[in-house]
């Protein structure tokens, strides 16, 4: 077999692992970015350093109530095992991306297709590819949603193993530990609508272990909530009511301890969704229009449609949201496109454009054109020029990246000024400074 023939035969595997390598390169090369990613990186570092694996901390002895611990456990475990390099902090998210990409091979529409085809499509969705290297809770929420939705589908099949029914409830438990009750909001309504439309309620009642499964879900998730409330009273009230109701339905909510209300235009989530799946957006819209009737008659395709669009439907009226809220829609988008792959006329064009985007990003990064973007959004370089044994201070406010890269050693420098602070906020990164030892003045 010639080299060219061998390359052609294994081209999908080369594409998949090539995408993984590019993502891994970025995970190792890019600094942790303020505010969100550096914040979660610092929370994970604190967990690994202090050994407090129950109550998340945003600073030493200051609890972080905004999120459950699953993603932090993953990053902190990686830090504890390998160190604080950015690659290891982000490693769990890359592993989730790879795992999902390989798992989706089970759902390709034909055995003639490469096992890597679904994974290639899901990796070339920009939102999914981005979060394969972002320290946040969203990738683990997406993993939990996938566990719930795919295991539910498997559990309803003829002669399904009881494993799938148990995995459904384990996925619910993981979701509660990944981002909280939102797991139920993102999965139960689309499942209910699909069961209602396909008249599968009776099947679901008999195929899933509802009593034992519910106990399994509670066993996975509830102990952490109870333990955290006991060690940090007030957590449950803030997290359940504040983060899951006020955040989404009250744009004027002032109880947010760790962020600020995001004022977004009505329905902006749909723009997020369309941008998140470029360049596959055109193909998805085209298939939805052309195959509308066949979708209604195919239970699997209908299942994917409900799963795909429900997050956008739910967040349509919310003005306090950001683009990662559409991340749980990425897997069903990829699976939907895979089902019609043989009928796509310009599949090579779509695939070529999708594969070229990560290569373009790699070219732009290596050219140095965007170096200032990373320098302006992370204090890594500023902290690293300071000797380890020298004290480090920040004026007005420490950034999360400065806390992470200084290993928590940076301190706030209190300035005693008579005049009030300037109305215009200074960027905290420009205020970073180090204390210099006083040198004796030279003798005349």
N, C-alpha and C positions, 0 to 999 in steps of 0.2 A: 504494500500500500504506500503510495507516494505521500510526501509531506502535505501537499495541498489537499489531497483527498482526505487525509486524516484530520486536518484543520476543519474542513467543511463538515465532516461527520460529527465532530465534537464542538462545533461552533457555539451551540447554545450553552454548553457547560463553560466554555471560555468567556462568553458574554456575562454569565451569572457571576462567576468568580472574579472576573475583571471588575465588575461593578462593586463587589465586596471589597476588593483590594483598594480601589479608589476611595471608597468610604472609610476604610481603615486608615488610609494615609491622612485624610482630613481629620479623623479622630485623633491622630497622634500629633499632627502639625498645628492645629488651631488651638489657641488659648481658650480657657473657659471665659465665656462672654457675660458681661453684666447686662441686665441684672439677673434675669431668671436662671440661666444655666449656672452661673457662678454661685448663685444663692443655693441651689440644690447640691452643687458640688461641695460647698462649704458645710452644709448640713450633713452630708455623708462623711466628710472628713472629720467633723466633730464627733459623729457617732463612732467611727473607727478609733479615734484617739481617746475618747472618754470611756468607751465601753458601755455607754448607755444605749442599749438597743431597743428601749421601750419608748421613751419620750424623745421626740425629735427636738433638736435645739438649733435655733437660728444664730445664737452666740452662746458663749459659756454661761450655763445656768439660766438661759432664757428660752422657754419652750416655744416650739413652732407648731401651732395648732391648725394650720391651713390645709394640711394634707396627711393622709395615712402613710405607712412606712414602706410599702413593698419596693418601690423603686429605690428608696434610700437604703434599704437593707441590701439590695443588689449592688449598688455602687460602693457602699461601705464595706461589704464583703470583699469586693474586688480590690479596694484600697488596702484593706487589712492583709490580703494575700500578696499583692504585687507592688503596692506603693501608690503615691499620689500623682503619678504622671497622668496627663489628660487622657491618654489612650486607655488606661486601666479604669479611670473614672467612667469613661463612656463605653467600656467593653460590654457590660450587660445589655445595652441597647442595641449594639451591633449583633450580639448573639441572638437576641429576640428577632431582629430583622432577618438574619440568616435562617433561623428556625422556622419562622412563618413562611419564608420563601420556599423552603424545601417541603414543608408540610402541605402546601397548596398543590403540589404535584399530584396528590391523591384525587384532585378534583378537575384535572384536565379533561377535556371533552372527548378525547380519543387517545388510545394507547399508542397511536402513530406519532403523537406529539412528543416532543422532548419533555422529560420530567422537569426540566428547568424553565419551560415556557411560562407557567404561571408566576414563578419566582422572578423572572426577568421583568415581566409586566409590572408586578407590584413594586419592584426595586426602582423602576423607572418612573414611578409616580413621585413627583417632587416632594410632596408632603411626607410620604413614607421614607424616602431616601434621606431627607433632612433629619428626621427623628431617629434614624439609625445611628446618629452621632450627637444627639442633644440630651443633656442630663435634665430630665423632667419626669413628670408622672404620666405623660400621655401615651408613651409607647407601651407601658405595662397595662394601662387601661385598655388599649387596643388589643393587646394579647388576651386579656380577660374577656373582652367582648367576642373575640374569635373563638375562644374556648367554649363560651356559652352558645353561640350561634351554630358553630359547626358540630358540636357534640349533640345539640338538640336535634339537628337534622339527621345525624347518624342514628340517634336513639329511636327515631320514628321508622327506620327502615326495617324490612322483613328480616327476621333472625338476627336482629342487632344484639351485640354483646352488652351485658349490663354495665360494662365499663363506661360506655358512652353516657348513660344516664347519670352515673356518678360524676363523670367529668363535667357535665352540665352544672351541677351544684358546686363542684370545686371551683369552676370558673366564676360562679357568682361570688363565692367566698374570696377568691383572689381579687375580683373587682372591688369588693368592699375594702380590701387592704390596699388596692392600687389608687383609688380615688374616691371611694365612698359609695353612697346610695345611688350615685349617677349611673352605676352599672345596671341597675334595674330600670331606670328611665330610658336607657339606650337600647335595652334588649326586650323587655316585657311587652311594650306596645307593638313593635313590629311582629313579634311572635303571635300576639293576640290577633292582630289584623290578618295575618296569614292563616292562622287556624280557623278564623271566622270565615274567610273567603273560600278556603279549600275544604271546609267541614272536617277537620282533623282533630277536633276537641276530644272525641272519644278515644282515638288512637293515642293521643298524648297522655291521657289519664291512665292508660294501662301500660304504656311503654316506659314511663319514667318512675323511679322510686321516690315519690313525692315526700313521704314521711321520713324515711331514712336519709334521703338526699338533703332535705331541709336541715336535719340535724347535723349532717356533714358540713353544710355551708356555714351554719352557726359555729360549729366546732373550729372551723378554719379561721373565722374572722372575729367573732365576738370577744374571745379572751384578750386580744390586744386592746380593743376599745375599753373594756372594763379596767384592765390594768393601767392604761394611760389615764383614764378619768380618776382613778384612785391616787395616782402619783402626781397628776396635774389637774386639779379640780377646775371645772369650767370648760374643758376641752369639748365635751360632747355637745353642749349648748351652742358654743361658737361654731363648731364644725358642721353640725347637722343643720341648724337653723340658718346661721349666717352664710356659710359657704354654699349651701345647696338650695336656698330659697331667696334670701336677700340679694345674693350676688347676681342671680340670673333675672330676677323679676323686679328688682328695685335698683334702678340705675343711680339713684341718689343715696344709696346706702353708705353710711359713714362709719360703719363698724369694722371695716376691713383693716386688720392690724398690719398687713404685710404688703399691700398694694394700693391701688386707687381705682375708682370706677372707670370702666372703659366706655366712652361714649361712641358708639358705632351707628351708622345709618341703619334704618329698618331694612331687614332682609339681606344684610351684607354677607351673611353666612353662605348664601348661594354663590356669590362672587368668590368667596374663599374656596368653595368646593370646586368650581370650574377651574380656578387657577391651580388648585392643588393637584389636578390630574393631567395637566398639560404634558405632552402634546396629544394625549388620548381623548381630550374633551370633545373634539370634533367627531371622532369615531363613536363615542358613547352616545352623543346626541343623535347622530345619524341612525344608529342601531335602535335606539328607543323609539324613534319615529317609524322606521321601516318595519320593525318586528313587534309592534305593539300587540297585535292580535295573538301572535305565537307566544309572547311572554305571558299573557293572561291564561293560556292553556297549558303552560308548562310550570308545574309546582316549584321546581328548583329555581327557574329564572324569576318567578314571582317572589320567591323567598329572598333572593339576592336583591331584588328591587326594593322591597320593604326595608331590608337591612341597610342598603346603600343610601337611601334618601331620608330615612327617619331622623338622623341627627340634624340634617338641615331643616327639616320640617319643624322639629322641636325648637330649634334655636332661631327660627325666623323672626319671632317677635322680640327676642332678647337684643338689647343694645349693649350689654356688657359682656363681650366675648372677644376671643382672639382666634386666629386661624387654626391652631391645633385642635379646635373643637370638631373639625371635620375629619380628623385622622382615623377614627373608627370606620369611616366609609371607604377607606382605601382598599381593604382586602376584598369586599364584595364587588367593587369596581373592577378589580383585576380578574376575579372569577367570572364576572359577567362577560368581559371581553374575551376571555378564553373560550367560553361556550360557543361563540360565533367565529372563532378564529379561522376556520376553513372557509367561511363565507366572506371574509374580508378581502376585497380585491387588491388593495394597496398595502398589504401587511408589511412588505419590505420597507416601504416609505415611512410608515408610522414607526416601525422598529428602529430604522436608521436614525430618525430624528430623535427618538427617545434615548437611544444609546449615545448619541453625540453630545447631549447636554452635560452629562457628568464629565466627559472628556474636555468639553469647552470650559467648564468650571475649573478643572485641573490646570488647563493651559493659562487661564486668567490668573489663578493663584500663583503659579510658578513664575509668571512674568513679573510679579511684584506690584502689579497695578492696584491691588486692593490692600496692600500692607497697612496703610494708614487707617483703614476701616477697622481692622482688628486691634491696632494700637490704641485707637480712640475708644474702644469698647472693652478693653481689658487692661488691668494694671500689671500684667505679668512682667513686662520688661522693666517697668519702673521699680518693682520690688526686687527683681533679680540683680540690679546693679548695686544694691546695698549689701554690705558684708553681713554674714549670718550673726555675728556677735554684736552688731550695732543696733541700738534701739530704733524703732521705726514709728513715725507719727503721721497722722492725717489731720488736716485742718478741716473743721466743720463736720465731716462725715467720712467714715471708712466705706469703701466699696466692697462688695462681696468678693470680687476677684482679689483685692488687696488682702483681705482676710485669709482667703484660701492660699495664695502664694506665699504669704508670710507665715503660714502655719498658725494663724491666730495671734501672732505677736504684735501686729500693728495696733497702736493706741490712738485715741482721739486727743488731739492737742487743743486744750482750752485757751482761746485767745481772750485776753482782757482788754477790750476796747471800750472807750466811753461812748462813741457814736454807735448808732444802730447798724445792724447788718445791711449791706447793700441790697436794694430791692431785687436787683437782677441776680438770680442764683448763679453761682460759679459752678463749673463742672467739678465734681469732687476729685476727678482724676488729676486735674491741674493743681490740686491742693496737696497732693502727696509730697512728703518731704522727709528727710532723715535728719536726725540730730547730729551735728558735727562737733567733734571735740574742739574745745577752745585752744588755739595754738598761741604760745607766748609771742608777744610782739618783739620784733627784732631790735637789738640794742643799737643805739645811734653810733 
